[in-house]
């Protein structure tokens, strides 16, 4: 007899597989976000060091060309920082979307597993009743001692 609970096994495997893939994608998205945040911190540190160097060199005197080069490069670094912040926002949105996808798949998997547990309980109950009937019939059919 092909039990109903067994028919759900391929569906459960697919659901678990989908959930595992979603978890893997969530992990990759989180890694990407962490990398983007690390890059931002590196850019900010570099800009701060460069600004400090600019300040120190400025105290000893800079010509117009050097001043313009420092300011231009600081401007480029600030632009890079702003771009990196946008990258972080996009990576965070991607991570959040991946988390939502994983949650949906996880809930679906749990729902299936819960349904299969209920079905198995019903099947076990039916089996116990059948065994009891068989036992009762066996007792009734047994010849009575003389």
Secondary structure by P-SEA (a helix, b strand, c coil): cccccccaaaaaaaaaaaaaaaaaaaaaaaaaaaaaaaaaaaaaaaaaaaaaaaaaaaaacccaaaaaaaaaaaaaaaaaaaaaaaaaaaaaaaaaaaaaaaaaaaaaaaaaaaaaaaaaaaaaaaaaaaaaaaaaaaaaaccccc
